[in-house]
Structure formats: structure tokens, C-alpha cells
Amino acid sequence: MKFCIWFLAAACMLGGLASAQVTAIRAGHLVDPDSGVVLTDQVILISGKRIEKVGKGIEIPANATVIDLSSMTVLPGLIDCHTHLADGAHDGDPIGIFRKTAAELALESVPNARVVLESGFTTVRDVGTYRALGDVALRDAINRGDIPGPHMFVAGAYVTITGGAGADTGLAPDIQLPWDMHYGQADSPWEVRQVIRKLAHDGVDHIKVLSSGAVLTHGSNPKSQEFTLEELQAAVDEASHFGLRVEAHAHSPVGIKNAILAGVASVEHATMIDDEGIALAKQHGTYLDMDIYDEECIQEGGKKGNVPKDFLEHDAQLGQIQRDNFRKAVAAGAKMSFGTDAGVCPYGTSGKQFAFMVKYGMTPMQAIQAATSNAADLLGHSNDFGSIKPGKYADIIAVAGDPLRDIRLLEDVPFVMKEGKVYKH
Ligand SMILES: [Zn+2]
């Protein structure tokens, strides 16, 4: 293109278009989460990074690379709305990060991104990291093409009260933490606004606030309230000035309700949500992003002695309460997205949550929609992700068999394409 002179620009542009890689996928079955229907014998035409056409009997251009998935079920790339890819190699206790440099954490996170992509999750909403802005760097490295990984939408840091659910706790008070371990700490509406202004300047995609205590934080009580309603309202308002949405970690009923009333886009965990909280979520159109699988990994890690004792005490009974409340929320018709807290369970195993979502009340199609069309809507990027439609990214996966009959097929995805490029076949 750089040799084009202005009157040839149009011709050069045409040449540029013609040289974009054209791929055609033959899909025996194609799941469309937008309509909740499975289509048969479809052709997907891809030009460069995006989908150009989808339908039956579409003519395949002579120059196209053909991928034959006519014996498989094709789905849009999956989206996990609650991951922590930039926290390095998790070892069950966040105190482990104090033994590592920021560079070690960053480099340990490279394979996290790769295995998540290869497991069929082509997009993630990454909701916080113990060392601020490591997630921004990981996202940018993926976008530059330096390393393989999913589309990442990142939070930059946890916006948390001092000593709260998103703080790096467990050390003696006389130890001074480096800047990136308390970057998101805020203790008034104006401090919340200041932190969000910094994060927006740093290029984050959304804001993560912590509205109650946490299970996996030392000195924390998941049944408590942390930020006040006033602080949460300040967060949502300030984030909106930068076009950013807010998600709130909340286990306790009051933490959940405060977050919904403040206008967050989603409540994470929503463990102890009560009937009033479910009704409020419906009324406000708030997504519930409930990580109902990771209980398996917390308990399993506990048996192996890999989970600190105080975390297991926080967790007692909460796992089953969350699953029962998930069932209630689904039955009530609340908006549900798919989020796993990836990092608690090993990276690349998020697909295991689908079977639990079906076990606790969803149809297989609803579980798939939670991880595709609903998730894209929560991100505010339905134009780019969530279904296989013209104009969207060519983020496409396929499984051998019918995932609507056997949802566990999504635990082991054999074909993965992101932006028109095949990462696994
Ligand atoms: Zn989390």
C-alpha cells in the first residue's frame, strides 16, 4: 500500500481486500445462540479476521481455504466472564505472589493465556490481578500477536477497601507493599473516583469493585459488606464517564443488593443472593456471573492441603448455597452469564462448569448462551462476539457430536479458531 499514489489508492485498496485470506468452513451443524436454534449444512465464509457470510448453499470462492467440519457441531468461540489470567501459576495461596517478581508473574501467565484459548475460550473478561496492570500488558502482547491467547478485556487492578477482598493481605502491618500491590485501594467515594480515573488512563476495559469480603483472601469475611452504597455509586458513575462498565464481587446479600442498586453490569459469585436480590437483578437487568464449578477445586485442593485453612473455613457451606441460589436465579429468569474464576481451577478447565450449570437448572442451550450471546452482551460487544454472524470476529469452535445432548463435549474442544486463524484442529 505504501507505494500507492493517490489516484491509484482505490485500486490498491481493492488489491488489499482481494489478498485477505479467505476461509470457508463447512458446518454440519451450527449452534446459533441468538435464536437458540441449531442450523444444518451451513457454510461460513471468513475474510481476514471477520465473518463475511453464513448460510446454506453459499458459493465457496476458488481461492478459499476450505475447512471441512461437516461431521461436527460448530459454535461461536466461548467467553469466560470471570478469569484471572495474569496471576501467574496459581498455587492456592495468594501469599505466593510475595515470593515472585512482577516479571516472573508476567512470564508465568503466558501459558495461562494459551491454554485458555486452546480450550475453546476465545474471549475472556479478566476481572483483576494481584499486581496491577499485568493484565493490560498480557492483553496488549496478545493483541500484538507476540503470544497466543484469547481476546482479553481487563480490569487493571481490584478496586477495594483497605484490607478488603481485593487487597494483598496476610503480611505483617510493618511490611511496605510496592505500588502495584495496592494500586486499586480506595476508602471513600472520592478515592474510588481517583482510582478509576487512573485505571481509565492506564487503558483498562472495565472496572472491578469488591462489595463484600472474599473466600480466597486472608483476614476476610465473605458474609460482610465492604464498599458502601455511596462508594459503589461513585464507582459506577465515574466509570461511566470513561465509557466503562463495572462488575462487583459480592457474596453477602447486602453486598449483592448494594451493587445492583448502584448500577453495576454484573454481580460476580452472587453466592448468598436472596429472593429480594434476584428480583432486584431482574428489575435492573443486572447479570449474575456465578462460578458454581470452582467449589470442586477448592475442596479438592483442601484435601491435598493446598488451600489455606482460613479459606476453607470461609468456604464451608457456601459452595452448596451458591449452587442452590443459581438454580433459583435461573428459574426466576434472571440474566445469567458464564464466569468461572479461572485460576481457582486450573486454566483450560473452564468448560467443566457447563455440566454444573445444566445440573443446577439450565437447559444446555441456556448454558451455551450464557457463555456466548449473553457474555458478549455483558461485555458490550455483541457486534464482535457471541454468535457466528457476518461482521463479527471469526472466533469459532467445533465439537464432535451434539453438545445439546451431551454438554460435557465442551470440556474438550478439538477445533479452535480465533480471528480466522486456526489454533487447534
Ligand atoms: Zn475472581
Residues whose N, C-alpha, C, O or C-beta is under 5 A from the ligand:
A	BS01	ZN	D341
